[in-house]
Amino acid sequence: MKRSDRLIGMTQYVLENPMKLISLPYFSERYDAAKSSISEDLTIMNKMFKDEGIGYLESIAGAAGGIRYIPQYNESQSIAFIEHLAGRLEDPNRILPGGYLFMSDILGEPKTVSTIGRLFATAFAHLNIEAIVTVATKGIPIAYAVASFLNVPVVIVRRDPKITEGSTVSINYVSGSSRKIQTMVLTKRSLKQGSTVCIIDDFMKAGGTIDGMKSLLKEFDAHVAAIGVLAEAEDEEDERVVTDYTSLLQISNVDVKNTQIDVSRGNFFN
């Protein structure tokens, strides 16, 4: 097999299996090539990934070692994407009652959602995340995008139990914005005890929903290593109950009367 053909096959495999430890003998046997040739191929791939700003190959030494593809998005690409997204959200036609914004169209664009997922994966790749947790329904597309780059499962918290999911754990929590008592449930089979998790949501105002998820995850002895939100709203009336999070966008002003929205970069680069 020509090196060019082998490089295409190896590149496709590692891109489809991010964060997975792959041994050199695996590639050597698959492509019937010497380990020295495979090592040279991986060096070429690593340089290409870095030059393109899409990540790098992490080498792990030892008998059980190999390489892992760590997905990333370089800073200049990240800034350009976030600023473009902020510009789209400043469209006054997106204003909804209660200071919320219409974002369903953005969350329905596979390429946009995939890039959002890559950004969060860039921020959280070093945390050894074992599962992505989100609440139904708007955060689900982003959660799956992040999970695809971190190569971990998605766990969905729901507002009410489903008979098809078996026994569940439920808690009551106070919504940060409406101050109403609400319920969220999680099936017992969906998450292993003691897992390291990342919470993902599309929008955060006071943070009551995310705080509720944190309380629910305590029932599973889960460690919340990261929290990612697409957009946070700056609300002077409500005290924020979640402070340790990463946001791509910050909505600082939604003026319904004058149909004006101010959207800026979140704390992603802080």
C-alpha positions in Angstrom: 0.0 0.0 0.0 1.3 3.5 -0.9 2.0 5.8 2.0 -0.5 8.3 0.6 -3.2 5.7 0.8 -2.2 4.6 4.3 -2.2 8.2 5.5 -5.7 8.8 4.3 -6.9 5.6 6.1 -5.1 6.4 9.3 -6.3 10.0 9.3 -9.9 9.0 8.9 -9.6 6.4 11.6 -8.2 8.7 14.3 -10.6 11.5 13.4 -13.5 9.1 13.8 -12.1 7.9 17.2 -11.1 11.0 19.2 -9.6 10.4 22.7 -9.3 6.7 22.0 -5.9 5.1 22.7 -4.7 3.4 19.6 -1.6 1.2 19.6 1.1 1.3 16.9 0.8 -2.5 16.3 -2.9 -2.0 15.4 -2.0 0.3 12.5 1.0 -1.9 11.6 -1.2 -5.0 11.3 -4.1 -3.2 9.6 -1.9 -1.7 6.9 0.8 -4.3 6.8 3.5 -1.8 7.4 6.6 -1.6 9.7 6.2 0.2 13.0 8.9 2.7 11.9 6.8 3.6 8.8 3.7 4.0 11.0 5.6 6.2 13.4 6.7 8.4 10.5 3.1 8.6 9.2 1.9 9.7 12.7 4.5 12.4 12.7 3.2 13.7 9.4 -0.4 13.5 10.6 0.4 15.3 13.9 2.0 18.2 12.0 -0.9 18.5 9.7 -3.5 18.5 12.6 -1.5 21.3 14.3 -1.1 23.3 11.1 -4.8 23.1 10.4 -5.7 23.9 14.0 -7.9 20.9 14.5 -5.9 19.2 17.3 -2.9 17.0 17.9 -1.8 13.4 18.5 -0.8 12.7 22.1 1.9 10.0 22.4 1.7 7.6 25.4 4.8 5.6 26.2 5.0 2.0 27.5 3.8 -1.5 26.5 0.2 -0.4 26.7 0.9 2.9 25.1 0.1 4.4 21.7 -1.4 7.6 20.4 -4.7 9.5 21.0 -6.2 12.2 18.9 -7.0 15.2 21.0 -9.5 17.5 19.1 -9.0 21.2 19.3 -9.9 24.4 17.6 -7.2 27.1 17.5 -7.8 30.5 19.1 -8.1 32.6 15.9 -10.7 30.2 14.5 -12.6 30.1 17.8 -12.7 33.9 18.1 -13.9 34.3 14.5 -16.7 31.7 15.0 -17.9 33.1 18.3 -18.0 36.7 17.0 -19.9 35.5 13.9 -22.4 33.7 16.2 -22.8 36.8 18.4 -23.6 38.9 15.3 -26.3 36.4 14.3 -27.9 36.5 17.8 -28.0 40.3 17.8 -30.9 40.2 15.3 -33.8 41.9 17.1 -36.2 39.5 15.5 -34.9 36.9 17.9 -36.3 38.6 21.1 -38.7 36.4 23.0 -40.8 37.3 26.1 -38.9 37.1 29.4 -35.6 38.3 27.9 -34.9 35.0 26.1 -33.7 34.6 22.5 -34.8 32.4 19.7 -31.9 30.0 19.0 -33.7 26.9 17.6 -32.5 27.6 14.1 -28.8 27.8 15.2 -29.2 24.6 17.2 -30.6 22.9 14.1 -27.6 23.6 12.0 -25.3 20.5 12.1 -22.1 22.3 11.1 -22.7 25.1 13.6 -23.5 22.7 16.4 -20.5 20.6 15.6 -18.2 23.6 15.8 -19.8 24.5 19.2 -19.1 21.0 20.3 -15.5 21.2 19.2 -15.0 24.4 21.1 -16.2 22.9 24.4 -14.2 19.7 23.7 -11.1 21.9 23.3 -11.7 23.4 26.7 -12.5 20.1 28.5 -10.4 17.5 26.8 -7.8 17.4 29.6 -10.5 16.7 32.3 -11.0 12.9 31.6 -14.7 13.4 31.2 -16.7 10.1 31.2 -20.2 11.4 30.3 -21.9 14.5 29.1 -25.0 15.5 31.0 -27.8 17.8 29.7 -31.4 18.5 30.4 -34.1 18.0 27.8 -34.5 19.4 25.3 -32.6 22.4 23.8 -29.2 21.4 25.1 -29.3 17.9 23.6 -27.8 18.8 20.1 -24.9 20.6 21.8 -24.4 17.8 24.3 -24.1 15.2 21.5 -21.7 17.4 19.6 -19.4 17.7 22.6 -19.7 14.0 23.3 -18.8 13.1 19.7 -15.4 14.9 20.1 -14.7 13.6 23.6 -15.9 10.1 22.6 -18.2 9.6 25.6 -21.9 8.9 26.1 -24.7 11.5 26.6 -26.9 11.4 29.7 -30.3 13.2 29.5 -32.0 14.6 32.5 -35.8 14.9 32.0 -38.6 16.9 33.6 -40.8 13.9 34.0 -40.1 10.1 34.1 -40.6 7.9 31.1 -42.0 4.4 31.6 -39.5 3.0 29.0 -36.5 4.1 31.1 -37.1 2.0 34.2 -36.5 3.2 37.8 -35.4 6.8 38.3 -33.9 9.2 40.8 -35.8 12.5 41.1 -35.3 15.8 42.9 -37.1 19.0 43.3 -35.2 22.2 42.6 -35.9 26.0 42.5 -35.7 27.6 39.1 -33.3 30.5 39.3 -35.3 32.8 37.0 -39.0 31.9 37.8 -38.3 30.9 41.5 -40.8 28.0 41.0 -40.2 24.6 42.4 -39.7 22.1 39.6 -38.8 18.4 39.2 -36.0 16.7 37.3 -35.4 12.9 37.0 -32.6 10.7 35.8 -32.8 7.0 35.2 -30.6 4.9 37.4 -29.1 2.9 34.5 -28.0 6.0 32.6 -24.9 6.9 34.7 -22.4 4.9 36.6 -21.7 5.8 40.2 -18.7 8.0 40.7 -18.5 9.2 37.1 -16.7 12.4 36.1 -19.1 14.4 34.1 -19.5 17.6 32.1 -22.9 19.5 32.2 -23.9 21.2 28.9 -26.8 23.5 28.3 -27.8 26.0 25.6 -28.8 28.9 27.8 -28.3 30.0 31.4 -29.9 32.9 33.2 -29.7 32.5 37.0 -28.4 29.0 36.8 -31.2 27.2 38.7 -31.5 24.4 36.2 -27.8 23.6 36.2 -27.7 23.9 40.0 -30.6 21.4 40.1 -28.6 19.0 37.8 -25.6 19.3 40.1 -27.8 18.3 43.1 -29.3 15.4 41.1 -25.8 14.2 40.1 -24.8 14.0 43.8 -27.2 11.1 44.1 -24.9 9.2 41.7 -21.7 10.4 43.5 -20.8 12.0 40.2 -18.0 14.6 40.0 -19.0 17.6 37.9 -15.6 18.5 36.3 -17.0 21.2 33.9 -20.0 23.2 33.0 -20.5 24.6 29.5 -23.2 26.9 28.3 -23.7 28.3 24.8 -25.1 31.6 26.0 -25.4 33.2 29.4 -27.7 36.1 30.2 -26.6 38.9 32.4 -29.5 39.5 34.7 -29.3 42.1 37.4 -32.5 41.0 39.1 -31.6 37.4 39.8 -28.6 36.3 41.8 -26.6 33.7 39.9 -26.5 30.4 41.7 -23.8 28.9 39.4 -20.5 30.6 39.1 -18.0 28.0 37.9 -18.9 27.6 34.2 -17.6 28.2 30.7 -19.7 30.2 28.2 -19.2 31.0 24.6 -21.5 34.0 24.5 -22.8 36.6 26.9 -26.1 38.4 26.4 -25.8 41.6 28.3 -28.9 43.5 27.2 -32.2 42.5 25.7 -34.2 45.7 25.2 -37.7 44.6 24.2 -39.0 48.1 23.9 -36.3 49.3 21.6 -35.7 45.9 20.0 -32.0 45.9 20.7 -29.7 43.0 21.8 -26.1 43.2 22.9 -24.2 40.0 22.6 -20.5 39.6 23.3 -18.0 36.9 23.8 -18.4 34.8 27.0 -15.7 33.8 29.4 -14.4 31.0 27.1 -11.0 32.8 26.7 -10.7 33.9 30.3 
